[in-house]
Amino acid sequence: MLSLAHTLISLPLAAYLHHPLMIFFAAIILHFLADTILHWNIFYDEYEHYPYTAISLDVLGGILAAYVIVGHSLPANSAIAAIAGGNAPDVLDGIWSLLKKTPARPLLAWLQPYFSFHDKLQHETYNKRAGLLTQAAAVSFAIILVLAA
């Protein structure tokens, strides 16, 4: 799922929960749940090199969209906790992917069960239209929840 979607889907947690640590961990759980719906992603294997630009635009687009939607209506620490937790599992996956060909990766082999778990949850599709439509629906629902708070 795109970082933009994870960012926006996590925002209702900042609107309805009031403790940043609780928001952070709830956002991680919500991330895993969101990954189980059909979604399109930036697939690393479609790129010759790691897609830094595409990922950066995705992340920055999510942060900008979150700011436009909630602005100053949510406490900053709550919004940051939601965004950080909502994206943390994919940040770890990105780091793991970048370590693929380095000496550090074998030292972190004990993390492999986590990455296998996260991979098994994914319900990804290469069909952009279908995958983005379900993400748009989830994001729209999240925005409605935030605006109703």
MIPA-967705 format. One record per residue: residue in three letters; x, y, z negated of N, C-alpha, C, CB in turn. Coordinates in steps of 0.1 Angstrom, whole numbers, plus 5000, padded with zeros to 4 digits. Glycine has a CB too. Layout:
BEGIN
ALAXYZXYZXYZXYZ...
! end
This chain:
BEGIN
MET500949885000500050005000500950125000499050004988LEU500550235007501350355007501450414994500650455017SER502550484991502750554979501750664977504150614978LEU501350724988500250834987499050774981499950885001ALA498650654985497450594980497650554966497050464988HIS498750494962498950454948498950584939500350384946THR499550694944499550814936498150864934500350924944LEU497250874944495950924942495050824935495350954956ILE495250694937494350604930494650604915494650454935SER495850644911496250644897495750774890497750644895LEU495350874897494951004891493750994881494651104901PRO492750914884491650904874492050864860490650814879LEU493150784860493650744846494050864838494850644848ALA494750964845495151084839493951174834496051164848ALA492851154842491651234838490851174827490751244851TYR490851044825490050974815490750924803489350864822LEU492050894804492850854793493650974788493750734797HIS494050964775494651084770496051064764493851144759HIS496650954765497950924760498850894772497950814749PRO499950974774500750944786501350804787501851044786LEU501750744776502250604777501150504781502850574763MET499950524775498850444779498550464794497550474770ILE498550584799498250614813499350544822498250774815PHE500550554818501650494825501450344827503050524819PHE501250274816501050134817499750094824501150074803ALA498750164822497450144829497650164844496350234824ALA498450264848498750284862499550174868499450414864ILE500450114861501149994866500149884869502249954856ILE499249854859498249744861497349784873497449734848LEU496949904874496149944885496849934899495650094884HIS498149954898498949934910498849794915500449974908PHE499049694906498949554910497549524915499349464898LEU496549574909495149554913494949604927494149604904ALA495449724929495249794943495949714954495849934942ASP497149654950497849574960497049454965499149534955THR496049414957495249294961494149324972494549234949ILE493949454974492949484985493749494998492249624982LEU493049475009493649475022494249615024492649445033HIS495549625028496149755031497349735041496649805018TRP497549855047498749865056499849925048498349945069ASN501049895052502249955045503249995055502749845035ILE504350055050505550085058506349955057506350215053PHE506349885067507049755067508449765071506349655077TYR509349735061510749755063511349675075511549715051ASP510749565078511249485089510949535103510649345088GLU510149645103509849705116510849815119508449765116TYR511749835111512749945112514149885113512750045100GLU514949945122516349895123517149925110517049965135HIS516850045104517550085092516450105081518450205094TYR516850115069515850145058515150275062516650155044PRO513850275061513050395066512950505055511650345069TYR514050565052514150675042513150785045515550725041THR513150825058512250945062510850915060512550985076ALA510350795065508950755064508550745049508650625071ILE509450685041509050665027509150805020510150575020SER510050885023510051015017508851105020511351095021LEU508451095032507151165036505951115029506951165051ASP505950985028504850915021504750955006504950765022VAL505950954999505950994985505651144983507350964979LEU506251224991506051374990504651404994507051444999GLY504051335004502651365007501751324996502351275020GLY501951224989501151184977501251284966501551044972ILE502451334963502651434953501951564957504151454950LEU502051604969501451724973499951714973501851764988ALA499451594978497951574977497451574963497651444984ALA498151514954497751514940497751654934498751424932TYR498751734938498751874933497551954939500051944937VAL497251934951496052004958494751954951496051974973ILE494651834948493351774942493251814928493351624944VAL494251804920494051824905494651954901494751714897GLY495652014909496252144905496552144890495252254908HIS496052244883496352254869495152204861496552404866SER494252134867493052084859493451964850491952044869LEU494551904852494951794843496251824836495151654851PRO496451784824497751804818498951744826497851744803ALA499951824828501051774836501651644832502151884837ASN501851624819502451504814501551384817502751504799SER500251404817499251294820499351264835497851324816ALA499351364844499451344858500751274862499251474866ILE501851324856503151264859503151114855504251344852ALA502651084843502650944838501850864848501950944824ALA500650914853499850834862500550814875498550904865ILE501150914880501950904893503150804892502351044898ALA503850824881505050744879504650594877505850794866GLY503650564869503250434867502650374879502250424855GLY501850454886501250404898502250364909500250504903ASN503450424909504450394919505550314914504950524924ALA505650294901506850224895507150084901506650204880PRO506149994903506449864909507049874923505149784910ASP506549964931507149984945508550044944506250064954VAL508750134935510150194933511150074930510150294922LEU510749984921511549874918511749784930510949784906ASP510749764938510849684950511749754960509449664957GLY511649884961512549954970514049944966512150104970ILE514249954953515649944948516149804951515749974933TRP515249704948515649564951515949544966514449464947SER515249604974515449594989516749654992514249654996LEU517049764987518349834990519549754985518349974984LEU519349684974520449604968520649474975520149574954LYS519849444986519949314993521349264996519049315005LYS522149355001523449315006524549374997523649365020THR524349384984525349444975525749334964524949574968PRO526849354958527249264948526349264935528749284944ALA525649374934524849394922523549304922524349534920ARG523149264934521849184935521949054928521549164949PRO523048974930523048844922523048864907524348774926LEU523548974902523549004888522149024883524449124884LEU521249064892519849084888518948974892519449214894ALA519448864895518648744900517548714890519548624902TRP517748744877516748714867515448784869517248744853LEU515448894877514248974881513448904892514649114885GLN513948804898513348744910511848704907514048624915PRO511548644895510148604893509148724894510048544879TYR509648844889508748964890508548994905509449084883PHE509548994913509349034927508548934934510749044934SER508648804931507848704937506348724933508248564932PHE506148754920504748784915504148904923504748814900HIS504949014925504449134932504149094946505449244931ASP505049024953504848984967503648904969506048904972LYS503348804959502148724961500848794959502148614950LEU500848914952499648994951499249064964499849094940GLN500249094972500049174984499049114993501349194991HIS498149204998497149165008497349265020495649165003GLU498549255026498949345036498449295050500449365036THR498349395059497949375073498849455082496449395075TYR499149405093499849485103498849575111500649405113ASN497549545109496449625116496349755108495149545116LYS496949865114496949995107495550045105497650095116ARG494650035114493250085113492550015101492450055125ALA492549885100491949815089492549845076491949665092GLY493949845076494649865063494550005058496049835065LEU494550105067494350245062492950275059494850335073LEU491950205065490550235062490250185047489650155071THR490750075043490550035029491250125019490949885027GLN492450165023493150255014492450395013494550285019ALA491850435024491150565024489850555015490750605038ALA489250435016488050415007488450414992487350275011ALA489550344989489950344975490350484970491150244973VAL491050554979491450694975490250784974492450744986SER489350774983488150854982487350834969487150824994PHE487250704965486650674952487350734941486550514951ALA488650724941489550784930489350934930491050744933ILE489351004941489151144941487751184935489251204956ILE486751104939485451134933485451124918484351034939LEU486151014913486251004898487051114892487050864895VAL488051164898488851274893487951404893490151294901LEU487351434903486551554904485351554895486051574918ALA484851434892483751414883484151424868483051284885ALA485451414865485851424851485751564845487351384850
! end
